[in-house]
Amino acid sequence: MASSSAALSPPKPSWITPERLLVIFCVINLINYVDRGAIASNGVNGSRRSCSKSGTCTSGRGIQGDFNLSNFEDGVLSSAFMVGLLVACPIFASLAKSVNPFRLIGVGLSVWTVAVVGCGFSINFWSITVCRMLVGVGEASFISLAAPFIDDNAPPAKKTLWLGMFYMFIPAGYAAGYVYGGLVGDHFSWRYAFFGEAVLMLPFAVLGFVMKPLQLKGFAPAESTEALTSIETTSLEVQDTDVSVAKGSMKSSKSKCAFVDLKQFSRFMKDLKVLLLDKVYVVNVIGYVVYNFVLGAYSYWGPKAGYSIYNMSNADLIFGGITIVCGIVGTLAGGYVLDLINSTISNAFKLLSAVTFAGAIFCFSAFCFKNMYPFLALFAIGELFVFATQAPVNFICLHCVKPSLRPISMAISTVAIHLFGDVPSSPLVGALQDQTNNWRETALILTFILFPAAVIWFIGIFLHSVDRFDEASEHPEVTTTDGSNTTPLLDRKAAGTTETSAEP
């Protein structure tokens, strides 16, 4: 009787708490975006070789100078990273239903660390392009799974604020990357910037394997591959042959794998169809795509444009300083305001359309000034509004679908915003600049695209929306033997408290 009671009691939580989980994920997110900011910085990205009319030539500097890249080729480096991210995101999201999501993050961060080291050792354009793709593959597991973990474990009244805290490290990471890349690239070499990133990420990659794994809400606990295969194959046999489980049916391991793969693919396509038929989700992601088209090009070309338009000799530090302050304040403010006005999907759309429209006005006006100081003031205000979108847009992605679809919701959102957003924007803006040879004109054209994003999110206000966060999952509970934590940290704490109070 005692052993039965112990088996039914909730598992004891490991040393990790919701707050510690948030801190760990925030630091990982910071390092991810430091990498993106570093490769965009003038110290790492550099400048291409050039020759004057008199015949005097300069060798260039950084990646662009060492590999003699055009602006279009330089923009491809940003897109190469995204290609790996796009391919891997749906894969990791689908695997989350059969492999513990926390372990998947450990695998992804390990790939990321190795790939970043490869960037430092690259010898030409193609070698660094392949390594950037692998960096994207490594980040994919974290991007698609971290937000659902945070949403599971955040206090109910602070869910959007916690998401805002997580996403504020996107602009903070970019900004820190500008400064970090500029300092390391100018004083040592652009290669050392990548080596430093790998050293920072390595402990978190190891942590993903050694720490007791957590489970996402809405998912049956993820066991070993053998256990999963046994469960899934048994289910298929019952459906297809109507043979009783007691009698069983022996099949080859090759046949089992084929059945499992077929069912996983079928489940993925079914989930994808549900997402694509959800008008709220689709409108939200389309607005996010248009928004990210602008932000992706801003983040990659911003320091170089500022250096050219306003002769900013320290463009990395200036853009980095503005972005880190405005990004943190704006992102946190977006989450805080949504919690304050009641975090509903309709209110999230209202906030998205309002802040994006305001940000577009200030940023567009900023590039109209020839003097640097009015530009900096208006651009800073514009960034405050623009970055306030991060928490609301991801809140919608997480809450317009039921819990079991949240990883794939985040994955498809990530794929879409990159595939149609910043993957084409960086090389396209580079090609536009090659044609216009005028960074001010290029920046004004790019900034204008924020206005359609505001209009699309405004349409979302009038769509019928239902918050599905607490909907029951269609996946049944399965007994676990791997010792993973099968419920969010806060739920386990509450369950433990209830059990204690019920004891005589």
N, C-alpha and C positions, 0 to 999 in steps of 0.2 A: 504493500500500500504506500509505503514511504517512497519507494523508487518510482511508483506511478505518479505520485504528487510532484516529485522532483522533475520528472520528464515533462509534465504539463506546465511547469513554471516558466516564465519568460527567461530567455538567456541573459546572463549577467553582461552588462555593457563593458566593453574594453575601456582603456584609459581615455579614449577619444570621447569628447562631448560635442554637442552641436556647435558650440562656439569655436572649439579647436578645429572641427571639420571645416568651418567657414574660413578660419585663418589659413589653414593648409591650402584649401582650394584658391583662396585669394592670392597667396604667394605664387602658386603654380601659374595662375592666370597672368600675374605680373611678369613672370619670367618669359612666358610665351610671347607676350606683346613687347617686351624689351627686345626680343629677337627681331620682331617686325620693324620696330623703330630703329634698331641699330643698322639694319641693312638699307634703310631709307636715309640714314644720316649722311651728311657730307663727308664725315671722316671715314666711313666704311664704303659708301656708294661711290664717292669721289666724283671725278669729272673725266670726260673722254679726251683723247688726244686731239690737238687742234693745231692748225697752221695759219699764220697771218698772211696778208697779201704780200708782205715783204719776203716771205719764205721762211720766217722764223717759226719753228714748231716746238710745241710743248708735249711732253710724254704723257700727261694726264696723271691721275692718281686714283687710289682706291680700286674697287672692283671694276668700275667702268673704264678706268685708265689702263689697268693691267691687262684686261681682256679686250680693250678697244671696242666697247659696245656703243651702238647707236642708242638714242633715247627709246626707240621701240624695243630693242633687245633688252635694254635695262629694265623696261617695264615688264618684260616677259619673266624676269626673275621673280617678281611679285606674284605673277599669275601661276608660275610653276609651283610655288608653294601651295596655292589654292587648288591646283589640279589634284595633288595628293590628298588634300583635305576633302575634296568633293567625292573622290572615289571611295575613301575609307569611312566617311561618316555613316552612310547607310549600312555598311558592313558591321561596324561596331554596334550600331543601334540594334540591328537584327540579332547579333550575337548576345546582346544583353539578356535575351530571353532564354538562353541555354548555357551561358557562362556568367559567373558572378561579375556584375558590372565593375565592382571595385578592383578586381584583378585585371579587367580589361584596361582600366586606366593605367595600372602599373606597366602593362605591356606597351601601351602607347607612349608613355613617357620614356621608356627604355629605347624605343625606336627613335624618338625625338632626340635624345641625347647623342646616340651614335651618329645620326644624320647631321647634327650641328657640327660635330667634330669633323665629319666629311667635308662640310662647307669650308672649314678652315684649311683643309688640305687640298682643296680643288685646284686644278691646273689650267682649266680653260672654261669657256662659257658653258659647254655641255656638261662638264662634270659638276659644276656648281648648280646647274639647273636640275640635274637628277637628284642631287642632295637636298635641294629646296623642296622637291616633290616629296621626298621621304620625311622631311620635317613636317610637312602638312599631314602625311599619313599618321605620324606619331601624335600630333595634336588632336586628330579627329576623335579619338576615344574620349579625351578629356572634355572637349567642346560639347559633344552630344550627351554626356552623362553627368557632368558636374552640376548643371542647373537643376535637374530633377532631384539630385541628392540634397542640394541646399533647400529646395522648396519643401522636401519631405521633413526636414529637421528644423526649419525656422519656426519661431513662435507664431501662432496664427495671426496675431495683430501686427507682425513685423515682416511678413513674407516678402512684400515688395521692397521694403527697405533692405532686407538681406540680399535680395537679388541685385538691388542697386549697389550695395557695397561690393558684391562680386564683380559686377560689370564696370564699376568705376575704375578697375585696374586695367581696362582696355585703353582708355586715354592715358592713364597714369603710366602704363607700361610703354606705350608708344613714346610718350614724353621722356621717360627715363632712358629709353633706347636711343633717342636722338642725342641726349647728353652723353650717355655711356659710349655710343658708337663714335661720337665726335672726339671725345677725350682719348679713348683707346686707339682709334684709327690715326689720329694726328700725332700721338706721342710714341706709338709702337708700330702696329700694322693692323690692317683690317682683319687679318686672320686671327689675331689674338682675341678680338671681340667675340668670335664664335667659340673659341676654346673656353673663355671665361663663362659663357652661357652654359656650356656643358657641365662645368664644375658646379654651377649653382643648381642645376636641375637634377643631377645625379642622386642626391639624398632622397628626393621625392620619388624618383623612379624605384629606388630600393624600398621605400616605405610602402609603395603600392603592393609589394609582395610579402613583406614581413608583418604588416599590420593585419589584425583580424578583419576580414572583409565585411562590408555592410551590404544590405539588400535594399532595393528600391521598392517603394510602395506600389502595389498593383501587380507585382510579379511573384510567381512561385519561386521559392529558394532555388538558386542555381547550384546543382551538384556537379559531380564529375561527369565527363563525357559518357562513360559507361552507363551510369545511372540514367542519364537523360535518354540515351539510345534505347535502353530497356523500356522506359516509360512510354516513349513516343511510338516505338515499334509495336508494343502491346496494344496501344490505342488503335493503331491502324489495322492490326490483325482482327480486332473485335469488330471494327466497322466493315471491313472488306470481306471477311470470311464467316462472320457470325459464329466463330468457334469460341467456346468458353475458355476463360483465362485458366481455369483449373487444368484443362487438357493441354493448353499451350500449343505452340507450333514452332518447331526448330527451323531456323533459316540461316543462311550464310551471313557472315559479318558484312560482306560486300553488299548484299541485298538490303541489310538493315541500314547501312550508311546511305544508300540510294533513297530509301523511304524517308529517312530523317531529313536529308537535304531537300527532297521534294516538298515535304511538309513545311519546312522553314521558309522556302521560297514562296510557297503558296500563302503562308501566313503574312509574309512581308508584303506581297502584292495586295492582299486583302486590307492590311493596315494602310497601305499607300492610297488605295481607292477611297477609304474612309476619309483620309485627310484631304484629298483633292476634291471631294464632294462637299466639304465643310466650307461654306462661303465666308464665315468669319476668319477661319484660318488662312484661306487663300488670299483674301483682301489684305489681311495683316502682313503676309509674307510678300505680296507684290509691292506694298508700300515700303517694306523693309529693303527689298531689292533696289528700288530706285534711290532710296536714302543711302544705301551702302555703296552704290555706284559712285556717288559724290565723295563719301567719307573715305573710301578706299584710295581714290586718286589723291585726295587731300593729304592723307597720311603718308603716301609714298613720295609725292612730288612737292609737298609743302615747303620743306627746307630749301629745296633747289629753286622754287619759284620765288620765295622770299629773298633769297640771295641775289637773284637776277633783277627783280622788280625794284627792291628797296636797298640794294647794295648792302645787305646784312652780312658783314664778315663773320659774325657769330650766329648765323641763322639757326644752327642746331640748338644752341642754348636758349635763344629767344622763343622759337617755336616750342621747344621742350618745356620751358617755364610756363608759357601761356596754356599749353595743352594740359599739363599736369594739374594746374590750379583749377582751370575752368572745367576740365574733364571730371575731376573728383567732385567738385562742388555741384556741377550740373547733373551728374549721374545720381548722386545721393539725393539731390533736391527732387529729381523726377520720381524716385521711389518714395520719398517722404510725402510729397504732395499727393501721390496716388493713394497711399494709405490714409492720408488726412481726409480726402474727399470721398472715401470709401472705395476700396479696390475692387471695382467691377470691370467687366470687359468693356462695357459702354463708356465708362469714365476713362478707361485707358485709351480708347480711341480718341476721345475728346482732348485728352492731354497730348497725345501724339500729334494730332493735326495742329493744335495751337502752338506748341513749342517749335515744331518744324517750320511752320510759316514764319514765326517771329525770327528764328535763326536764319532763315533764308534771306530775309530783308536786311538784317544786320551784316551778314557775311557778304552779300552782293554789294551793299553800300560801301563796305570797307575797301574792296578792290577798286572802287571808283576814285579814291583819293590817291594823289601822287605823293603826298607827304607820309612818311612812315608812321608818325605818332597817331594821327587820326585812324589810320589803318589798323594799328595794333589795338586801339581802344574799341573800335566797332567790331573787329574780328573776335576779340575776347568775349564781348557780350554775345555775339552770334554763337560762339562755341558753347557758352553756358546753356543756351536754349537747345542747341543741336544735340548735345550729349544727354539732355534730360529724357531722351527717348529710350535709353537702354533698358531700364527696368520695366516700363509699361509694355514695350513691344515683346519682351520675353515673357512677361506675365500672361499676355494673351496666348502665346504659343503653348504655355504650360497648362492653362486653365480652360481653354476651349475644347480640350480633348480629355478622354478618361485616363486615369493614371497609367494603365498599361501601354498607352500610346505616346506617353511623354518623351521617352528617349528618341523614338523615330520622328516625333514632331520636331524636336530640337535638331535632329540630324538633317531632315529634309529642309527645314528652314535654313540651316547653315549651308547646305548644298546650293539652295536656290539663290541666297544673297551673294554667294561667291561666284557661282556659275554665270549668273546674269548681272552681277554687280561689280565687285572689285576685280574679278578675273579679267573681264574685257576692259574695265575702265583704265587701269594703269597703262597697258600698251596703247590703247586708243588715245588717251590724253598725250602720251609720248609721241605718237604719230601726228596728232593735231599740232603739237608744239614744233615738231620737225617742219610742218607746213607753214605755220604762222610765224614762227620764230619770235613770238611775242607772248610772254608768260602772263601779262595782265589780261589780254584778250582771251587766252586759254582758260584762265581762272574764272573770268566772268561767265563764259559759256558753261563751264562745269557747275558753277554755283547755282545758276538758274534752274538746274534740274531738281533742286530741292523743292521747288514750288509744286511740281506734279506729285511728289511724295506726300506733301501735306494734304493735297486734294484727295488722294486715294485713301488715306487714313480717315479723312472727314467722311467719306462714304461709309466706312465701317460703323460709324455712330448709329446709322439707321438700320443696320442688320439685326435680326433677332439673334440674341446670344444667350447661352446657358453656361454657367460655371460648372464644369464636370469634375472638379478636383476630387470630390468625395464620392463619385460614382463607384460602385463595386466593380472589381475586375472580373473578367470572364475566365481568368485562369484559376483553377482550384489550388488549394494549399497542398503541398507535397512535403512529406517528411524529409528532413535534411540530416545528413550525417557528417557534413564537413565543418561544422562548428561555426558557420557564418551567422551573423546577426540577421534575423529574418524580418525585422520590423525597424522602422526609423527610430533614431535614438530617443526622441521625445515620447514616442508611443511606448517604447520599452520602459521608460522611466515612469510613465503614467500607469502602465500595467503592473509594475513592481510596487508602486504605492498602493494601488487598489488591493493587491493581494495581501500586502502587509496589514492594511486596515481591516481586512476580513478575517484575519487570524484571531482565534479566541484568546 
